[in-house]
Amino acid sequence: MATADIKYRLNAQLADNTVTVDNKDDKIAIVVSAGTADKQRLISEIMEVNPGLERETVEAVINLEQRVLKKLILTGFRVNTGLYSVAAKLTGVVEGNVWNPEKNGIYASFTQGADLREAIGQTSVNIIGEKGSVMYVSGGEDAATRVPGFTATAGRPYTLTGAKLKLAGTDPSVGITLTSQGGIVTRVTDEMIAVNTPAKLVFIIPSGLADGAYELKVTTQFNGSGLLKAPRSVTQTLYIGQNSGALRTVMAMSMKIHWADTYKANFEQRGCLMLSRLAAQH
């Protein structure tokens, strides 16, 4: 099936626009998440389109693609896949003509490409109702890089936006925690929280956290007009470390590159050829 023949649909819910205070009737639409598609899900989707492919070969080619993408991006190339364009960017002030990793950073800047814009034009939005008093996260920004999204820097402020986020209540679970992939829970203490409003939380990411993926959890009894009897929580995956966040984004985006319109019968042969060439180089 050609890309032009594919139609997409997003489900969305309406929520109060917390930015404007003078208009009580305006709403914003929030995409209803369909879940998280990891590498194994991507491989399964590819094989569903072309069942003749070997799973090991598909995974090997994806891994090679990620390896090449990282090399190109982090050696100064702007990579244009059609779906998106990505290039490395730098942050911070350089003092004494010396690059200082403690004060300067690297991140990947993405812009949507022509293929993705075309697909967006073929996408409809289905409003399935209102979020009402539902607590949710809509975005975030790392103060160290000024990059919007869910990457953060240990020891620096991070802004989380959404609705019903204000920390309130006496239950011991109320607060902000970061849980590592190993299950270690780190709590953001009260003195590390600078802004505490329904639409925005600004807090310091605890220093000393290793780079990697964490579960950011906000727990509160706040409910607008009063307090809930039992606390409720919202969670969001947060990547600590500039490189961790940038490269994870590269990997997640690169998994989606080209597959929708490049499933050809010779895919497996090309994958094997790439592997043999790589082996010959080593």
Contacts in CASP RR format, 6 or more apart in sequence:
PFRMAT RR
TARGET T0000
AUTHOR 0000-0000-0000
METHOD contacts of the structure
MODEL  1
MATADIKYRLNAQLADNTVTVDNKDDKIAIVVSAGTADKQRLISEIMEVN
PGLERETVEAVINLEQRVLKKLILTGFRVNTGLYSVAAKLTGVVEGNVWN
PEKNGIYASFTQGADLREAIGQTSVNIIGEKGSVMYVSGGEDAATRVPGF
TATAGRPYTLTGAKLKLAGTDPSVGITLTSQGGIVTRVTDEMIAVNTPAK
LVFIIPSGLADGAYELKVTTQFNGSGLLKAPRSVTQTLYIGQNSGALRTV
MAMSMKIHWADTYKANFEQRGCLMLSRLAAQH
2 261 0 8 1.000
3 115 0 8 1.000
3 118 0 8 1.000
3 119 0 8 1.000
3 260 0 8 1.000
3 261 0 8 1.000
4 118 0 8 1.000
4 122 0 8 1.000
6 119 0 8 1.000
6 122 0 8 1.000
6 260 0 8 1.000
7 122 0 8 1.000
7 123 0 8 1.000
7 124 0 8 1.000
8 119 0 8 1.000
8 122 0 8 1.000
8 123 0 8 1.000
8 124 0 8 1.000
9 123 0 8 1.000
9 124 0 8 1.000
9 125 0 8 1.000
9 126 0 8 1.000
10 31 0 8 1.000
10 32 0 8 1.000
10 123 0 8 1.000
10 124 0 8 1.000
10 125 0 8 1.000
10 126 0 8 1.000
11 31 0 8 1.000
11 32 0 8 1.000
11 34 0 8 1.000
11 125 0 8 1.000
11 126 0 8 1.000
11 128 0 8 1.000
12 29 0 8 1.000
12 30 0 8 1.000
12 31 0 8 1.000
12 32 0 8 1.000
12 125 0 8 1.000
12 126 0 8 1.000
12 127 0 8 1.000
12 128 0 8 1.000
13 29 0 8 1.000
13 30 0 8 1.000
13 32 0 8 1.000
13 127 0 8 1.000
13 128 0 8 1.000
13 129 0 8 1.000
13 130 0 8 1.000
13 131 0 8 1.000
13 134 0 8 1.000
14 27 0 8 1.000
14 28 0 8 1.000
14 29 0 8 1.000
14 30 0 8 1.000
14 127 0 8 1.000
14 129 0 8 1.000
14 130 0 8 1.000
14 131 0 8 1.000
15 27 0 8 1.000
15 28 0 8 1.000
15 29 0 8 1.000
15 30 0 8 1.000
15 130 0 8 1.000
15 131 0 8 1.000
15 132 0 8 1.000
15 134 0 8 1.000
15 136 0 8 1.000
15 163 0 8 1.000
16 27 0 8 1.000
16 28 0 8 1.000
16 132 0 8 1.000
16 163 0 8 1.000
17 23 0 8 1.000
17 26 0 8 1.000
17 27 0 8 1.000
17 28 0 8 1.000
18 162 0 8 1.000
18 163 0 8 1.000
18 198 0 8 1.000
18 199 0 8 1.000
19 199 0 8 1.000
20 26 0 8 1.000
27 130 0 8 1.000
28 138 0 8 1.000
29 125 0 8 1.000
29 127 0 8 1.000
30 131 0 8 1.000
30 136 0 8 1.000
30 138 0 8 1.000
32 128 0 8 1.000
36 237 0 8 1.000
37 45 0 8 1.000
37 255 0 8 1.000
39 59 0 8 1.000
39 62 0 8 1.000
39 255 0 8 1.000
42 62 0 8 1.000
42 255 0 8 1.000
42 256 0 8 1.000
42 259 0 8 1.000
43 55 0 8 1.000
43 58 0 8 1.000
43 59 0 8 1.000
43 62 0 8 1.000
45 259 0 8 1.000
46 53 0 8 1.000
46 58 0 8 1.000
46 259 0 8 1.000
46 263 0 8 1.000
47 53 0 8 1.000
47 55 0 8 1.000
47 58 0 8 1.000
49 259 0 8 1.000
49 263 0 8 1.000
50 263 0 8 1.000
50 267 0 8 1.000
52 268 0 8 1.000
53 267 0 8 1.000
53 268 0 8 1.000
54 268 0 8 1.000
57 267 0 8 1.000
57 268 0 8 1.000
57 271 0 8 1.000
57 272 0 8 1.000
60 271 0 8 1.000
60 274 0 8 1.000
60 275 0 8 1.000
61 267 0 8 1.000
61 270 0 8 1.000
61 271 0 8 1.000
61 274 0 8 1.000
62 254 0 8 1.000
62 255 0 8 1.000
64 271 0 8 1.000
64 274 0 8 1.000
64 275 0 8 1.000
64 278 0 8 1.000
65 254 0 8 1.000
65 257 0 8 1.000
66 250 0 8 1.000
66 251 0 8 1.000
66 254 0 8 1.000
66 255 0 8 1.000
69 79 0 8 1.000
69 250 0 8 1.000
69 254 0 8 1.000
70 247 0 8 1.000
70 250 0 8 1.000
72 79 0 8 1.000
73 79 0 8 1.000
73 86 0 8 1.000
73 87 0 8 1.000
73 88 0 8 1.000
73 108 0 8 1.000
73 250 0 8 1.000
74 88 0 8 1.000
74 106 0 8 1.000
76 87 0 8 1.000
76 88 0 8 1.000
77 87 0 8 1.000
78 85 0 8 1.000
78 86 0 8 1.000
78 87 0 8 1.000
79 85 0 8 1.000
79 86 0 8 1.000
79 87 0 8 1.000
80 113 0 8 1.000
81 113 0 8 1.000
81 115 0 8 1.000
81 254 0 8 1.000
81 257 0 8 1.000
81 258 0 8 1.000
82 113 0 8 1.000
82 114 0 8 1.000
82 115 0 8 1.000
82 116 0 8 1.000
83 112 0 8 1.000
83 113 0 8 1.000
83 115 0 8 1.000
83 116 0 8 1.000
83 253 0 8 1.000
83 256 0 8 1.000
83 257 0 8 1.000
83 258 0 8 1.000
84 110 0 8 1.000
84 111 0 8 1.000
84 112 0 8 1.000
84 113 0 8 1.000
84 116 0 8 1.000
84 253 0 8 1.000
85 110 0 8 1.000
85 111 0 8 1.000
85 112 0 8 1.000
85 113 0 8 1.000
86 108 0 8 1.000
86 109 0 8 1.000
86 110 0 8 1.000
86 111 0 8 1.000
86 250 0 8 1.000
86 253 0 8 1.000
87 108 0 8 1.000
87 109 0 8 1.000
88 106 0 8 1.000
88 107 0 8 1.000
88 108 0 8 1.000
88 109 0 8 1.000
88 246 0 8 1.000
89 106 0 8 1.000
89 107 0 8 1.000
89 108 0 8 1.000
89 109 0 8 1.000
90 104 0 8 1.000
90 105 0 8 1.000
90 106 0 8 1.000
91 104 0 8 1.000
91 105 0 8 1.000
91 106 0 8 1.000
91 107 0 8 1.000
91 144 0 8 1.000
91 145 0 8 1.000
91 146 0 8 1.000
91 242 0 8 1.000
92 103 0 8 1.000
92 104 0 8 1.000
92 105 0 8 1.000
93 103 0 8 1.000
93 104 0 8 1.000
94 100 0 8 1.000
94 104 0 8 1.000
95 103 0 8 1.000
105 144 0 8 1.000
105 145 0 8 1.000
105 242 0 8 1.000
106 242 0 8 1.000
106 243 0 8 1.000
106 246 0 8 1.000
107 145 0 8 1.000
107 147 0 8 1.000
107 151 0 8 1.000
107 242 0 8 1.000
107 245 0 8 1.000
107 246 0 8 1.000
108 246 0 8 1.000
108 247 0 8 1.000
108 249 0 8 1.000
108 250 0 8 1.000
109 147 0 8 1.000
110 249 0 8 1.000
110 253 0 8 1.000
112 120 0 8 1.000
131 163 0 8 1.000
133 164 0 8 1.000
133 223 0 8 1.000
133 224 0 8 1.000
134 163 0 8 1.000
134 164 0 8 1.000
135 163 0 8 1.000
135 164 0 8 1.000
135 165 0 8 1.000
135 218 0 8 1.000
135 220 0 8 1.000
135 232 0 8 1.000
135 233 0 8 1.000
135 234 0 8 1.000
136 162 0 8 1.000
136 163 0 8 1.000
136 164 0 8 1.000
136 234 0 8 1.000
137 160 0 8 1.000
137 161 0 8 1.000
137 162 0 8 1.000
137 165 0 8 1.000
137 218 0 8 1.000
137 234 0 8 1.000
137 236 0 8 1.000
138 161 0 8 1.000
138 162 0 8 1.000
138 163 0 8 1.000
139 148 0 8 1.000
139 149 0 8 1.000
139 150 0 8 1.000
139 160 0 8 1.000
139 161 0 8 1.000
139 162 0 8 1.000
140 148 0 8 1.000
140 149 0 8 1.000
140 150 0 8 1.000
140 158 0 8 1.000
140 159 0 8 1.000
140 160 0 8 1.000
140 161 0 8 1.000
141 147 0 8 1.000
141 148 0 8 1.000
141 149 0 8 1.000
141 158 0 8 1.000
141 159 0 8 1.000
142 149 0 8 1.000
142 151 0 8 1.000
142 152 0 8 1.000
142 153 0 8 1.000
142 156 0 8 1.000
142 158 0 8 1.000
143 153 0 8 1.000
143 156 0 8 1.000
143 157 0 8 1.000
143 158 0 8 1.000
143 159 0 8 1.000
144 152 0 8 1.000
144 153 0 8 1.000
144 156 0 8 1.000
144 242 0 8 1.000
145 151 0 8 1.000
145 153 0 8 1.000
145 242 0 8 1.000
150 216 0 8 1.000
150 236 0 8 1.000
150 237 0 8 1.000
150 238 0 8 1.000
150 239 0 8 1.000
151 238 0 8 1.000
151 239 0 8 1.000
151 240 0 8 1.000
151 241 0 8 1.000
151 242 0 8 1.000
151 244 0 8 1.000
151 245 0 8 1.000
151 246 0 8 1.000
151 248 0 8 1.000
151 249 0 8 1.000
152 158 0 8 1.000
152 205 0 8 1.000
152 238 0 8 1.000
152 239 0 8 1.000
152 240 0 8 1.000
152 241 0 8 1.000
153 205 0 8 1.000
153 240 0 8 1.000
153 241 0 8 1.000
153 242 0 8 1.000
154 205 0 8 1.000
154 206 0 8 1.000
154 207 0 8 1.000
154 208 0 8 1.000
154 209 0 8 1.000
154 240 0 8 1.000
154 241 0 8 1.000
155 204 0 8 1.000
155 205 0 8 1.000
155 206 0 8 1.000
155 207 0 8 1.000
155 208 0 8 1.000
156 204 0 8 1.000
156 205 0 8 1.000
157 194 0 8 1.000
157 202 0 8 1.000
157 203 0 8 1.000
157 204 0 8 1.000
157 205 0 8 1.000
158 202 0 8 1.000
158 203 0 8 1.000
158 204 0 8 1.000
158 205 0 8 1.000
158 238 0 8 1.000
159 195 0 8 1.000
159 200 0 8 1.000
159 201 0 8 1.000
159 202 0 8 1.000
160 200 0 8 1.000
160 201 0 8 1.000
160 202 0 8 1.000
160 203 0 8 1.000
160 216 0 8 1.000
160 218 0 8 1.000
160 236 0 8 1.000
161 199 0 8 1.000
161 200 0 8 1.000
162 199 0 8 1.000
162 200 0 8 1.000
163 198 0 8 1.000
163 199 0 8 1.000
164 198 0 8 1.000
164 220 0 8 1.000
164 222 0 8 1.000
164 223 0 8 1.000
164 224 0 8 1.000
165 197 0 8 1.000
165 198 0 8 1.000
165 199 0 8 1.000
165 200 0 8 1.000
165 201 0 8 1.000
165 218 0 8 1.000
165 220 0 8 1.000
165 222 0 8 1.000
165 234 0 8 1.000
166 196 0 8 1.000
166 197 0 8 1.000
166 198 0 8 1.000
166 201 0 8 1.000
166 220 0 8 1.000
166 222 0 8 1.000
166 224 0 8 1.000
167 174 0 8 1.000
167 175 0 8 1.000
167 176 0 8 1.000
167 193 0 8 1.000
167 196 0 8 1.000
167 201 0 8 1.000
167 218 0 8 1.000
167 220 0 8 1.000
167 222 0 8 1.000
168 174 0 8 1.000
168 220 0 8 1.000
168 221 0 8 1.000
168 222 0 8 1.000
168 227 0 8 1.000
169 220 0 8 1.000
169 221 0 8 1.000
169 222 0 8 1.000
169 227 0 8 1.000
169 231 0 8 1.000
170 221 0 8 1.000
171 219 0 8 1.000
171 221 0 8 1.000
171 230 0 8 1.000
171 231 0 8 1.000
173 219 0 8 1.000
173 231 0 8 1.000
173 233 0 8 1.000
174 219 0 8 1.000
174 220 0 8 1.000
174 221 0 8 1.000
174 231 0 8 1.000
175 187 0 8 1.000
175 188 0 8 1.000
175 218 0 8 1.000
175 219 0 8 1.000
175 220 0 8 1.000
176 187 0 8 1.000
176 188 0 8 1.000
176 193 0 8 1.000
176 201 0 8 1.000
176 203 0 8 1.000
176 216 0 8 1.000
176 217 0 8 1.000
176 218 0 8 1.000
176 219 0 8 1.000
177 185 0 8 1.000
177 186 0 8 1.000
177 187 0 8 1.000
177 188 0 8 1.000
177 216 0 8 1.000
177 217 0 8 1.000
177 219 0 8 1.000
178 185 0 8 1.000
178 186 0 8 1.000
178 187 0 8 1.000
178 188 0 8 1.000
178 205 0 8 1.000
178 206 0 8 1.000
178 209 0 8 1.000
178 214 0 8 1.000
178 215 0 8 1.000
178 216 0 8 1.000
178 217 0 8 1.000
178 238 0 8 1.000
178 240 0 8 1.000
179 185 0 8 1.000
179 186 0 8 1.000
179 214 0 8 1.000
179 215 0 8 1.000
179 217 0 8 1.000
180 186 0 8 1.000
180 209 0 8 1.000
180 210 0 8 1.000
180 212 0 8 1.000
180 214 0 8 1.000
181 212 0 8 1.000
181 213 0 8 1.000
181 214 0 8 1.000
186 206 0 8 1.000
186 209 0 8 1.000
188 203 0 8 1.000
188 204 0 8 1.000
188 205 0 8 1.000
188 206 0 8 1.000
192 203 0 8 1.000
192 204 0 8 1.000
192 206 0 8 1.000
193 201 0 8 1.000
193 202 0 8 1.000
193 203 0 8 1.000
193 204 0 8 1.000
194 202 0 8 1.000
194 203 0 8 1.000
194 204 0 8 1.000
195 201 0 8 1.000
195 202 0 8 1.000
195 203 0 8 1.000
198 222 0 8 1.000
198 224 0 8 1.000
201 218 0 8 1.000
205 240 0 8 1.000
209 240 0 8 1.000
210 240 0 8 1.000
211 240 0 8 1.000
211 241 0 8 1.000
211 243 0 8 1.000
211 244 0 8 1.000
212 239 0 8 1.000
212 240 0 8 1.000
212 241 0 8 1.000
212 244 0 8 1.000
212 245 0 8 1.000
213 237 0 8 1.000
213 238 0 8 1.000
213 239 0 8 1.000
213 240 0 8 1.000
213 244 0 8 1.000
213 248 0 8 1.000
214 237 0 8 1.000
214 238 0 8 1.000
214 239 0 8 1.000
214 240 0 8 1.000
215 235 0 8 1.000
215 236 0 8 1.000
215 237 0 8 1.000
215 238 0 8 1.000
216 235 0 8 1.000
216 236 0 8 1.000
216 237 0 8 1.000
216 238 0 8 1.000
217 233 0 8 1.000
217 234 0 8 1.000
217 235 0 8 1.000
218 233 0 8 1.000
218 234 0 8 1.000
218 235 0 8 1.000
219 231 0 8 1.000
219 232 0 8 1.000
219 233 0 8 1.000
220 231 0 8 1.000
220 232 0 8 1.000
220 233 0 8 1.000
221 227 0 8 1.000
221 228 0 8 1.000
221 229 0 8 1.000
221 230 0 8 1.000
221 231 0 8 1.000
221 232 0 8 1.000
222 228 0 8 1.000
239 245 0 8 1.000
239 248 0 8 1.000
END
